[in-house]
Amino acid sequence: MALDFVSKVPGNDNQRLSERLGLEFPYDWCDSKMPIEKIVRLALDLQRFEDLCRLAFYVGIERLLTEAAAQYGEDRGLWPGRLSDMLNNIHLVMINQRRK
């Protein structure tokens, strides 16, 4: 997934990436050098809506959907909790915003 946008994220390089992205949960609290790919996987596991919204803004909703399918399988009905619904809602909002 190699996302190089991280260098463009506002904030101090000494801050954890989760802080710089404005995420509510400190996914990288134990590893300040945690790659964004792992933060995405952990955020999908925890299903925190606000964090998923912010990550969709930074990495793209398509990346979140692709990672979720890789992590949980292609059948969205088998994804944990309300993850499929949350990602679908985020996707719809992003599509509507692009149309404006």
C-alpha positions in Angstrom: 0.0 0.0 0.0 3.0 2.3 0.4 1.4 5.6 1.1 3.9 8.5 0.9 1.3 11.2 1.8 2.5 10.9 5.4 5.2 13.4 4.9 2.6 16.0 3.8 0.4 15.5 6.9 0.4 18.6 9.0 1.9 18.6 12.5 5.2 18.0 14.1 7.3 15.0 13.0 7.8 14.1 16.6 4.1 13.5 17.0 2.6 10.1 16.5 0.9 9.8 13.2 -2.5 9.1 14.8 -2.1 12.5 16.5 -1.1 14.2 13.3 -4.1 12.7 11.5 -6.4 13.8 14.3 -7.6 10.3 15.1 -9.5 9.8 18.3 -7.8 6.6 19.3 -3.9 6.4 19.7 -3.4 3.3 17.4 0.3 3.9 17.4 0.8 4.6 21.1 3.2 1.7 21.5 5.1 2.3 18.3 5.6 5.9 17.2 7.0 4.7 13.9 3.9 2.5 13.1 3.2 2.5 9.3 -0.1 3.9 8.1 -1.0 0.5 6.7 -1.1 -0.9 10.2 -3.0 2.0 11.5 -5.6 1.4 8.8 -5.9 -2.2 9.7 -6.3 -1.4 13.4 -8.9 1.2 12.7 -10.9 -1.2 10.7 -10.7 -3.7 13.6 -11.9 -1.1 16.1 -14.6 0.4 13.8 -14.4 3.9 15.2 -16.5 5.9 12.8 -14.8 9.2 13.2 -11.4 7.7 12.7 -12.6 5.8 9.6 -13.9 9.1 8.2 -10.5 10.8 8.8 -8.6 7.9 7.3 -10.9 7.9 4.3 -10.0 11.6 3.7 -6.3 10.9 3.9 -5.9 7.5 2.3 -9.2 7.3 0.3 -12.3 5.3 0.8 -11.3 2.9 -1.9 -8.2 2.0 0.1 -10.2 1.3 3.2 -12.7 -0.9 1.2 -9.8 -2.8 -0.4 -8.1 -3.3 2.9 -11.3 -4.4 4.6 -11.9 -6.9 1.8 -8.4 -8.2 2.2 -8.8 -8.5 5.9 -12.3 -9.9 6.2 -13.1 -11.3 2.8 -15.0 -10.1 -0.2 -18.5 -10.9 1.3 -19.4 -7.7 3.1 -22.1 -9.5 5.0 -19.4 -11.3 6.9 -17.5 -8.2 7.9 -17.5 -7.6 11.7 -20.1 -5.4 13.3 -21.3 -2.5 11.3 -18.1 -2.0 9.4 -19.7 -2.5 5.9 -22.5 0.0 6.8 -20.0 2.6 8.1 -17.8 2.4 5.1 -20.7 2.5 2.7 -22.1 5.6 4.4 -18.6 7.3 4.3 -18.4 6.4 0.6 -21.8 7.8 -0.2 -21.0 11.1 1.6 -17.7 11.4 -0.3 -19.5 10.7 -3.7 -22.1 13.4 -2.9 -19.4 15.9 -1.9 -17.6 15.3 -5.2 -20.8 16.1 -7.1 -21.1 19.5 -5.5 
